Amino acid sequence: MKDRKFDIVLFGATGFTGKLAAEHVARTYGKNVKWAIAGRNLKRLEAVREHLVKINADSKELELLVADSAN
């Protein structure tokens, strides 16, 4: 699995449950896993990332993926 860019892609990170899951990953795993957050709206993803930086400074480099499950 070394060829994968991410170990975890958290889709729906801008929703209530997604934010809680992102907080958990940021607190628990930090840089120990390669992860990204995904959702439909870039501005909302950026806001989640800014919040996660307060929990774990390493989150400032967290990659954001804009995606729509209906597409």
PyMOL Python script that loads the backbone (N, CA, C, O; Angstrom):
from pymol import cmd

cmd.read_pdbstr("""\
ATOM      1  N   MET A   1       0.803  -1.187   0.000  1.00  0.00           N
ATOM      2  CA  MET A   1       0.000   0.000   0.000  1.00  0.00           C
ATOM      3  C   MET A   1       0.856   1.265   0.000  1.00  0.00           C
ATOM      4  O   MET A   1       0.337   2.361   0.215  1.00  0.00           O
ATOM      5  N   LYS A   2       2.124   1.129  -0.232  1.00  0.00           N
ATOM      6  CA  LYS A   2       3.020   2.274  -0.237  1.00  0.00           C
ATOM      7  C   LYS A   2       2.750   3.207  -1.413  1.00  0.00           C
ATOM      8  O   LYS A   2       3.151   4.371  -1.377  1.00  0.00           O
ATOM      9  N   ASP A   3       2.079   2.720  -2.450  1.00  0.00           N
ATOM     10  CA  ASP A   3       1.847   3.533  -3.636  1.00  0.00           C
ATOM     11  C   ASP A   3       0.633   4.459  -3.496  1.00  0.00           C
ATOM     12  O   ASP A   3       0.385   5.282  -4.377  1.00  0.00           O
ATOM     13  N   ARG A   4      -0.119   4.338  -2.412  1.00  0.00           N
ATOM     14  CA  ARG A   4      -1.274   5.206  -2.206  1.00  0.00           C
ATOM     15  C   ARG A   4      -0.837   6.561  -1.666  1.00  0.00           C
ATOM     16  O   ARG A   4       0.059   6.659  -0.828  1.00  0.00           O
ATOM     17  N   LYS A   5      -1.492   7.599  -2.168  1.00  0.00           N
ATOM     18  CA  LYS A   5      -1.171   8.944  -1.708  1.00  0.00           C
ATOM     19  C   LYS A   5      -1.686   9.171  -0.286  1.00  0.00           C
ATOM     20  O   LYS A   5      -1.040   9.869   0.495  1.00  0.00           O
ATOM     21  N   PHE A   6      -2.847   8.589   0.064  1.00  0.00           N
ATOM     22  CA  PHE A   6      -3.443   8.773   1.379  1.00  0.00           C
ATOM     23  C   PHE A   6      -3.821   7.434   1.994  1.00  0.00           C
ATOM     24  O   PHE A   6      -4.220   6.500   1.300  1.00  0.00           O
ATOM     25  N   ASP A   7      -3.685   7.363   3.314  1.00  0.00           N
ATOM     26  CA  ASP A   7      -4.198   6.216   4.057  1.00  0.00           C
ATOM     27  C   ASP A   7      -5.693   6.400   4.301  1.00  0.00           C
ATOM     28  O   ASP A   7      -6.460   5.437   4.270  1.00  0.00           O
ATOM     29  N   ILE A   8      -6.096   7.641   4.543  1.00  0.00           N
ATOM     30  CA  ILE A   8      -7.489   7.967   4.841  1.00  0.00           C
ATOM     31  C   ILE A   8      -7.895   9.201   4.052  1.00  0.00           C
ATOM     32  O   ILE A   8      -7.161  10.188   4.011  1.00  0.00           O
ATOM     33  N   VAL A   9      -9.067   9.145   3.427  1.00  0.00           N
ATOM     34  CA  VAL A   9      -9.706  10.329   2.870  1.00  0.00           C
ATOM     35  C   VAL A   9     -11.049  10.426   3.582  1.00  0.00           C
ATOM     36  O   VAL A   9     -11.914   9.564   3.425  1.00  0.00           O
ATOM     37  N   LEU A  10     -11.208  11.473   4.355  1.00  0.00           N
ATOM     38  CA  LEU A  10     -12.426  11.668   5.126  1.00  0.00           C
ATOM     39  C   LEU A  10     -13.389  12.513   4.309  1.00  0.00           C
ATOM     40  O   LEU A  10     -13.271  13.737   4.259  1.00  0.00           O
ATOM     41  N   PHE A  11     -14.350  11.843   3.667  1.00  0.00           N
ATOM     42  CA  PHE A  11     -15.331  12.532   2.832  1.00  0.00           C
ATOM     43  C   PHE A  11     -16.485  13.004   3.710  1.00  0.00           C
ATOM     44  O   PHE A  11     -16.948  12.269   4.582  1.00  0.00           O
ATOM     45  N   GLY A  12     -16.941  14.216   3.483  1.00  0.00           N
ATOM     46  CA  GLY A  12     -18.009  14.774   4.296  1.00  0.00           C
ATOM     47  C   GLY A  12     -17.470  15.489   5.517  1.00  0.00           C
ATOM     48  O   GLY A  12     -18.171  15.624   6.520  1.00  0.00           O
ATOM     49  N   ALA A  13     -16.249  15.940   5.443  1.00  0.00           N
ATOM     50  CA  ALA A  13     -15.564  16.548   6.583  1.00  0.00           C
ATOM     51  C   ALA A  13     -16.177  17.870   7.009  1.00  0.00           C
ATOM     52  O   ALA A  13     -15.888  18.346   8.107  1.00  0.00           O
ATOM     53  N   THR A  14     -17.016  18.479   6.178  1.00  0.00           N
ATOM     54  CA  THR A  14     -17.600  19.771   6.538  1.00  0.00           C
ATOM     55  C   THR A  14     -18.915  19.624   7.295  1.00  0.00           C
ATOM     56  O   THR A  14     -19.441  20.608   7.815  1.00  0.00           O
ATOM     57  N   GLY A  15     -19.444  18.423   7.361  1.00  0.00           N
ATOM     58  CA  GLY A  15     -20.674  18.184   8.117  1.00  0.00           C
ATOM     59  C   GLY A  15     -20.382  17.985   9.599  1.00  0.00           C
ATOM     60  O   GLY A  15     -19.222  17.894   9.999  1.00  0.00           O
ATOM     61  N   PHE A  16     -21.424  17.918  10.406  1.00  0.00           N
ATOM     62  CA  PHE A  16     -21.264  17.796  11.856  1.00  0.00           C
ATOM     63  C   PHE A  16     -20.449  16.570  12.241  1.00  0.00           C
ATOM     64  O   PHE A  16     -19.458  16.684  12.961  1.00  0.00           O
ATOM     65  N   THR A  17     -20.860  15.402  11.768  1.00  0.00           N
ATOM     66  CA  THR A  17     -20.157  14.168  12.114  1.00  0.00           C
ATOM     67  C   THR A  17     -18.777  14.120  11.484  1.00  0.00           C
ATOM     68  O   THR A  17     -17.828  13.631  12.098  1.00  0.00           O
ATOM     69  N   GLY A  18     -18.661  14.621  10.270  1.00  0.00           N
ATOM     70  CA  GLY A  18     -17.365  14.655   9.600  1.00  0.00           C
ATOM     71  C   GLY A  18     -16.348  15.498  10.344  1.00  0.00           C
ATOM     72  O   GLY A  18     -15.178  15.126  10.436  1.00  0.00           O
ATOM     73  N   LYS A  19     -16.786  16.633  10.877  1.00  0.00           N
ATOM     74  CA  LYS A  19     -15.884  17.488  11.657  1.00  0.00           C
ATOM     75  C   LYS A  19     -15.406  16.768  12.911  1.00  0.00           C
ATOM     76  O   LYS A  19     -14.233  16.850  13.276  1.00  0.00           O
ATOM     77  N   LEU A  20     -16.326  16.060  13.567  1.00  0.00           N
ATOM     78  CA  LEU A  20     -15.943  15.297  14.767  1.00  0.00           C
ATOM     79  C   LEU A  20     -14.920  14.218  14.411  1.00  0.00           C
ATOM     80  O   LEU A  20     -13.949  14.008  15.138  1.00  0.00           O
ATOM     81  N   ALA A  21     -15.145  13.541  13.293  1.00  0.00           N
ATOM     82  CA  ALA A  21     -14.206  12.506  12.858  1.00  0.00           C
ATOM     83  C   ALA A  21     -12.846  13.119  12.517  1.00  0.00           C
ATOM     84  O   ALA A  21     -11.806  12.550  12.849  1.00  0.00           O
ATOM     85  N   ALA A  22     -12.855  14.268  11.861  1.00  0.00           N
ATOM     86  CA  ALA A  22     -11.594  14.944  11.504  1.00  0.00           C
ATOM     87  C   ALA A  22     -10.839  15.367  12.763  1.00  0.00           C
ATOM     88  O   ALA A  22      -9.617  15.236  12.829  1.00  0.00           O
ATOM     89  N   GLU A  23     -11.559  15.869  13.749  1.00  0.00           N
ATOM     90  CA  GLU A  23     -10.920  16.240  15.012  1.00  0.00           C
ATOM     91  C   GLU A  23     -10.260  15.024  15.656  1.00  0.00           C
ATOM     92  O   GLU A  23      -9.144  15.107  16.169  1.00  0.00           O
ATOM     93  N   HIS A  24     -10.960  13.906  15.621  1.00  0.00           N
ATOM     94  CA  HIS A  24     -10.418  12.674  16.209  1.00  0.00           C
ATOM     95  C   HIS A  24      -9.130  12.249  15.498  1.00  0.00           C
ATOM     96  O   HIS A  24      -8.138  11.916  16.147  1.00  0.00           O
ATOM     97  N   VAL A  25      -9.152  12.262  14.181  1.00  0.00           N
ATOM     98  CA  VAL A  25      -7.957  11.870  13.424  1.00  0.00           C
ATOM     99  C   VAL A  25      -6.812  12.833  13.719  1.00  0.00           C
ATOM    100  O   VAL A  25      -5.677  12.399  13.918  1.00  0.00           O
ATOM    101  N   ALA A  26      -7.092  14.126  13.750  1.00  0.00           N
ATOM    102  CA  ALA A  26      -6.044  15.125  14.015  1.00  0.00           C
ATOM    103  C   ALA A  26      -5.432  14.924  15.397  1.00  0.00           C
ATOM    104  O   ALA A  26      -4.215  15.015  15.559  1.00  0.00           O
ATOM    105  N   ARG A  27      -6.274  14.650  16.392  1.00  0.00           N
ATOM    106  CA  ARG A  27      -5.768  14.449  17.759  1.00  0.00           C
ATOM    107  C   ARG A  27      -5.010  13.141  17.914  1.00  0.00           C
ATOM    108  O   ARG A  27      -3.954  13.089  18.546  1.00  0.00           O
ATOM    109  N   THR A  28      -5.558  12.093  17.333  1.00  0.00           N
ATOM    110  CA  THR A  28      -5.060  10.746  17.581  1.00  0.00           C
ATOM    111  C   THR A  28      -3.889  10.358  16.691  1.00  0.00           C
ATOM    112  O   THR A  28      -2.945   9.721  17.160  1.00  0.00           O
ATOM    113  N   TYR A  29      -3.932  10.726  15.428  1.00  0.00           N
ATOM    114  CA  TYR A  29      -2.941  10.235  14.476  1.00  0.00           C
ATOM    115  C   TYR A  29      -1.984  11.294  13.948  1.00  0.00           C
ATOM    116  O   TYR A  29      -0.832  10.991  13.639  1.00  0.00           O
ATOM    117  N   GLY A  30      -2.451  12.535  13.843  1.00  0.00           N
ATOM    118  CA  GLY A  30      -1.580  13.610  13.363  1.00  0.00           C
ATOM    119  C   GLY A  30      -0.850  13.248  12.092  1.00  0.00           C
ATOM    120  O   GLY A  30      -1.477  12.956  11.073  1.00  0.00           O
ATOM    121  N   LYS A  31       0.481  13.263  12.141  1.00  0.00           N
ATOM    122  CA  LYS A  31       1.293  12.952  10.953  1.00  0.00           C
ATOM    123  C   LYS A  31       1.610  11.462  10.828  1.00  0.00           C
ATOM    124  O   LYS A  31       2.332  11.061   9.916  1.00  0.00           O
ATOM    125  N   ASN A  32       1.081  10.642  11.732  1.00  0.00           N
ATOM    126  CA  ASN A  32       1.359   9.202  11.664  1.00  0.00           C
ATOM    127  C   ASN A  32       0.635   8.511  10.520  1.00  0.00           C
ATOM    128  O   ASN A  32       0.983   7.391  10.147  1.00  0.00           O
ATOM    129  N   VAL A  33      -0.368   9.175   9.965  1.00  0.00           N
ATOM    130  CA  VAL A  33      -1.059   8.651   8.792  1.00  0.00           C
ATOM    131  C   VAL A  33      -1.111   9.745   7.734  1.00  0.00           C
ATOM    132  O   VAL A  33      -1.107  10.935   8.050  1.00  0.00           O
ATOM    133  N   LYS A  34      -1.161   9.325   6.482  1.00  0.00           N
ATOM    134  CA  LYS A  34      -1.324  10.275   5.378  1.00  0.00           C
ATOM    135  C   LYS A  34      -2.828  10.401   5.154  1.00  0.00           C
ATOM    136  O   LYS A  34      -3.491   9.439   4.765  1.00  0.00           O
ATOM    137  N   TRP A  35      -3.359  11.599   5.405  1.00  0.00           N
ATOM    138  CA  TRP A  35      -4.802  11.739   5.258  1.00  0.00           C
ATOM    139  C   TRP A  35      -5.172  13.066   4.637  1.00  0.00           C
ATOM    140  O   TRP A  35      -4.366  13.995   4.578  1.00  0.00           O
ATOM    141  N   ALA A  36      -6.407  13.137   4.176  1.00  0.00           N
ATOM    142  CA  ALA A  36      -6.949  14.335   3.552  1.00  0.00           C
ATOM    143  C   ALA A  36      -8.415  14.442   3.939  1.00  0.00           C
ATOM    144  O   ALA A  36      -9.046  13.455   4.318  1.00  0.00           O
ATOM    145  N   ILE A  37      -8.945  15.651   3.838  1.00  0.00           N
ATOM    146  CA  ILE A  37     -10.377  15.818   4.034  1.00  0.00           C
ATOM    147  C   ILE A  37     -11.004  16.179   2.701  1.00  0.00           C
ATOM    148  O   ILE A  37     -10.394  16.855   1.873  1.00  0.00           O
ATOM    149  N   ALA A  38     -12.227  15.721   2.507  1.00  0.00           N
ATOM    150  CA  ALA A  38     -12.909  15.926   1.231  1.00  0.00           C
ATOM    151  C   ALA A  38     -14.335  16.400   1.465  1.00  0.00           C
ATOM    152  O   ALA A  38     -14.966  16.091   2.477  1.00  0.00           O
ATOM    153  N   GLY A  39     -14.813  17.154   0.502  1.00  0.00           N
ATOM    154  CA  GLY A  39     -16.180  17.640   0.538  1.00  0.00           C
ATOM    155  C   GLY A  39     -16.488  18.405  -0.730  1.00  0.00           C
ATOM    156  O   GLY A  39     -15.661  18.484  -1.639  1.00  0.00           O
ATOM    157  N   ARG A  40     -17.695  18.972  -0.785  1.00  0.00           N
ATOM    158  CA  ARG A  40     -18.126  19.645  -2.003  1.00  0.00           C
ATOM    159  C   ARG A  40     -17.708  21.107  -2.089  1.00  0.00           C
ATOM    160  O   ARG A  40     -17.701  21.685  -3.176  1.00  0.00           O
ATOM    161  N   ASN A  41     -17.358  21.715  -0.948  1.00  0.00           N
ATOM    162  CA  ASN A  41     -17.140  23.153  -0.915  1.00  0.00           C
ATOM    163  C   ASN A  41     -15.743  23.471  -0.381  1.00  0.00           C
ATOM    164  O   ASN A  41     -15.431  23.166   0.770  1.00  0.00           O
ATOM    165  N   LEU A  42     -14.909  24.080  -1.213  1.00  0.00           N
ATOM    166  CA  LEU A  42     -13.523  24.375  -0.844  1.00  0.00           C
ATOM    167  C   LEU A  42     -13.434  25.333   0.344  1.00  0.00           C
ATOM    168  O   LEU A  42     -12.611  25.128   1.236  1.00  0.00           O
ATOM    169  N   LYS A  43     -14.258  26.363   0.368  1.00  0.00           N
ATOM    170  CA  LYS A  43     -14.201  27.335   1.469  1.00  0.00           C
ATOM    171  C   LYS A  43     -14.535  26.669   2.806  1.00  0.00           C
ATOM    172  O   LYS A  43     -13.916  26.978   3.824  1.00  0.00           O
ATOM    173  N   ARG A  44     -15.497  25.769   2.805  1.00  0.00           N
ATOM    174  CA  ARG A  44     -15.851  25.064   4.039  1.00  0.00           C
ATOM    175  C   ARG A  44     -14.741  24.100   4.450  1.00  0.00           C
ATOM    176  O   ARG A  44     -14.470  23.938   5.640  1.00  0.00           O
ATOM    177  N   LEU A  45     -14.100  23.464   3.477  1.00  0.00           N
ATOM    178  CA  LEU A  45     -12.964  22.593   3.786  1.00  0.00           C
ATOM    179  C   LEU A  45     -11.817  23.396   4.387  1.00  0.00           C
ATOM    180  O   LEU A  45     -11.169  22.948   5.333  1.00  0.00           O
ATOM    181  N   GLU A  46     -11.567  24.577   3.842  1.00  0.00           N
ATOM    182  CA  GLU A  46     -10.511  25.440   4.383  1.00  0.00           C
ATOM    183  C   GLU A  46     -10.822  25.834   5.827  1.00  0.00           C
ATOM    184  O   GLU A  46      -9.921  25.906   6.663  1.00  0.00           O
ATOM    185  N   ALA A  47     -12.102  26.088   6.116  1.00  0.00           N
ATOM    186  CA  ALA A  47     -12.495  26.447   7.482  1.00  0.00           C
ATOM    187  C   ALA A  47     -12.279  25.273   8.441  1.00  0.00           C
ATOM    188  O   ALA A  47     -11.842  25.467   9.576  1.00  0.00           O
ATOM    189  N   VAL A  48     -12.583  24.072   7.986  1.00  0.00           N
ATOM    190  CA  VAL A  48     -12.355  22.885   8.821  1.00  0.00           C
ATOM    191  C   VAL A  48     -10.857  22.726   9.078  1.00  0.00           C
ATOM    192  O   VAL A  48     -10.440  22.463  10.205  1.00  0.00           O
ATOM    193  N   ARG A  49     -10.059  22.886   8.037  1.00  0.00           N
ATOM    194  CA  ARG A  49      -8.610  22.766   8.214  1.00  0.00           C
ATOM    195  C   ARG A  49      -8.091  23.800   9.208  1.00  0.00           C
ATOM    196  O   ARG A  49      -7.258  23.476  10.055  1.00  0.00           O
ATOM    197  N   GLU A  50      -8.569  25.036   9.119  1.00  0.00           N
ATOM    198  CA  GLU A  50      -8.152  26.070  10.075  1.00  0.00           C
ATOM    199  C   GLU A  50      -8.499  25.672  11.504  1.00  0.00           C
ATOM    200  O   GLU A  50      -7.716  25.900  12.426  1.00  0.00           O
ATOM    201  N   HIS A  51      -9.667  25.079  11.683  1.00  0.00           N
ATOM    202  CA  HIS A  51     -10.074  24.598  13.009  1.00  0.00           C
ATOM    203  C   HIS A  51      -9.152  23.471  13.480  1.00  0.00           C
ATOM    204  O   HIS A  51      -8.770  23.428  14.650  1.00  0.00           O
ATOM    205  N   LEU A  52      -8.795  22.564  12.572  1.00  0.00           N
ATOM    206  CA  LEU A  52      -7.943  21.432  12.933  1.00  0.00           C
ATOM    207  C   LEU A  52      -6.531  21.872  13.319  1.00  0.00           C
ATOM    208  O   LEU A  52      -5.875  21.216  14.127  1.00  0.00           O
ATOM    209  N   VAL A  53      -6.067  22.972  12.748  1.00  0.00           N
ATOM    210  CA  VAL A  53      -4.729  23.490  13.084  1.00  0.00           C
ATOM    211  C   VAL A  53      -4.664  23.868  14.562  1.00  0.00           C
ATOM    212  O   VAL A  53      -3.613  23.750  15.191  1.00  0.00           O
ATOM    213  N   LYS A  54      -5.795  24.324  15.118  1.00  0.00           N
ATOM    214  CA  LYS A  54      -5.841  24.655  16.545  1.00  0.00           C
ATOM    215  C   LYS A  54      -5.686  23.409  17.412  1.00  0.00           C
ATOM    216  O   LYS A  54      -5.222  23.494  18.550  1.00  0.00           O
ATOM    217  N   ILE A  55      -6.071  22.264  16.879  1.00  0.00           N
ATOM    218  CA  ILE A  55      -5.976  20.989  17.599  1.00  0.00           C
ATOM    219  C   ILE A  55      -4.597  20.373  17.410  1.00  0.00           C
ATOM    220  O   ILE A  55      -3.996  19.854  18.351  1.00  0.00           O
ATOM    221  N   ASN A  56      -4.102  20.441  16.164  1.00  0.00           N
ATOM    222  CA  ASN A  56      -2.814  19.846  15.826  1.00  0.00           C
ATOM    223  C   ASN A  56      -2.184  20.710  14.726  1.00  0.00           C
ATOM    224  O   ASN A  56      -2.687  20.756  13.603  1.00  0.00           O
ATOM    225  N   ALA A  57      -1.103  21.379  15.048  1.00  0.00           N
ATOM    226  CA  ALA A  57      -0.459  22.305  14.109  1.00  0.00           C
ATOM    227  C   ALA A  57      -0.058  21.635  12.798  1.00  0.00           C
ATOM    228  O   ALA A  57       0.031  22.303  11.768  1.00  0.00           O
ATOM    229  N   ASP A  58       0.185  20.331  12.823  1.00  0.00           N
ATOM    230  CA  ASP A  58       0.551  19.618  11.592  1.00  0.00           C
ATOM    231  C   ASP A  58      -0.580  19.616  10.569  1.00  0.00           C
ATOM    232  O   ASP A  58      -0.348  19.336   9.393  1.00  0.00           O
ATOM    233  N   SER A  59      -1.785  19.922  10.997  1.00  0.00           N
ATOM    234  CA  SER A  59      -2.935  19.916  10.086  1.00  0.00           C
ATOM    235  C   SER A  59      -2.874  21.036   9.056  1.00  0.00           C
ATOM    236  O   SER A  59      -3.647  21.032   8.097  1.00  0.00           O
ATOM    237  N   LYS A  60      -1.972  21.992   9.235  1.00  0.00           N
ATOM    238  CA  LYS A  60      -1.879  23.099   8.269  1.00  0.00           C
ATOM    239  C   LYS A  60      -1.499  22.599   6.880  1.00  0.00           C
ATOM    240  O   LYS A  60      -1.756  23.277   5.885  1.00  0.00           O
ATOM    241  N   GLU A  61      -0.892  21.421   6.806  1.00  0.00           N
ATOM    242  CA  GLU A  61      -0.501  20.856   5.515  1.00  0.00           C
ATOM    243  C   GLU A  61      -1.496  19.811   5.020  1.00  0.00           C
ATOM    244  O   GLU A  61      -1.242  19.126   4.029  1.00  0.00           O
ATOM    245  N   LEU A  62      -2.624  19.691   5.707  1.00  0.00           N
ATOM    246  CA  LEU A  62      -3.647  18.722   5.339  1.00  0.00           C
ATOM    247  C   LEU A  62      -4.199  19.044   3.954  1.00  0.00           C
ATOM    248  O   LEU A  62      -4.593  20.179   3.685  1.00  0.00           O
ATOM    249  N   GLU A  63      -4.224  18.060   3.095  1.00  0.00           N
ATOM    250  CA  GLU A  63      -4.689  18.277   1.737  1.00  0.00           C
ATOM    251  C   GLU A  63      -6.216  18.299   1.692  1.00  0.00           C
ATOM    252  O   GLU A  63      -6.884  17.543   2.398  1.00  0.00           O
ATOM    253  N   LEU A  64      -6.747  19.168   0.860  1.00  0.00           N
ATOM    254  CA  LEU A  64      -8.193  19.316   0.686  1.00  0.00           C
ATOM    255  C   LEU A  64      -8.578  18.786  -0.681  1.00  0.00           C
ATOM    256  O   LEU A  64      -7.948  19.117  -1.685  1.00  0.00           O
ATOM    257  N   LEU A  65      -9.611  17.964  -0.716  1.00  0.00           N
ATOM    258  CA  LEU A  65     -10.088  17.390  -1.969  1.00  0.00           C
ATOM    259  C   LEU A  65     -11.535  17.801  -2.190  1.00  0.00           C
ATOM    260  O   LEU A  65     -12.402  17.481  -1.377  1.00  0.00           O
ATOM    261  N   VAL A  66     -11.799  18.495  -3.268  1.00  0.00           N
ATOM    262  CA  VAL A  66     -13.162  18.878  -3.603  1.00  0.00           C
ATOM    263  C   VAL A  66     -13.755  17.768  -4.458  1.00  0.00           C
ATOM    264  O   VAL A  66     -13.224  17.420  -5.513  1.00  0.00           O
ATOM    265  N   ALA A  67     -14.865  17.220  -3.979  1.00  0.00           N
ATOM    266  CA  ALA A  67     -15.512  16.102  -4.671  1.00  0.00           C
ATOM    267  C   ALA A  67     -16.993  16.112  -4.361  1.00  0.00           C
ATOM    268  O   ALA A  67     -17.420  16.616  -3.322  1.00  0.00           O
ATOM    269  N   ASP A  68     -17.773  15.552  -5.273  1.00  0.00           N
ATOM    270  CA  ASP A  68     -19.204  15.438  -5.074  1.00  0.00           C
ATOM    271  C   ASP A  68     -19.598  13.993  -5.311  1.00  0.00           C
ATOM    272  O   ASP A  68     -19.334  13.438  -6.377  1.00  0.00           O
ATOM    273  N   SER A  69     -20.228  13.385  -4.320  1.00  0.00           N
ATOM    274  CA  SER A  69     -20.572  11.965  -4.439  1.00  0.00           C
ATOM    275  C   SER A  69     -21.606  11.716  -5.532  1.00  0.00           C
ATOM    276  O   SER A  69     -21.748  10.584  -5.995  1.00  0.00           O
ATOM    277  N   ALA A  70     -22.332  12.757  -5.953  1.00  0.00           N
ATOM    278  CA  ALA A  70     -23.312  12.604  -7.013  1.00  0.00           C
ATOM    279  C   ALA A  70     -22.679  12.664  -8.400  1.00  0.00           C
ATOM    280  O   ALA A  70     -23.350  12.415  -9.401  1.00  0.00           O
ATOM    281  N   ASN A  71     -21.393  12.994  -8.463  1.00  0.00           N
ATOM    282  CA  ASN A  71     -20.722  13.137  -9.753  1.00  0.00           C
ATOM    283  C   ASN A  71     -19.902  11.900 -10.037  1.00  0.00           C
ATOM    284  O   ASN A  71     -19.253  11.815 -11.080  1.00  0.00           O
TER     285      ASN A  71
END
""", "prot")
cmd.dss("prot")
cmd.show_as("cartoon", "prot")
cmd.util.cbc("prot")
cmd.orient("prot")
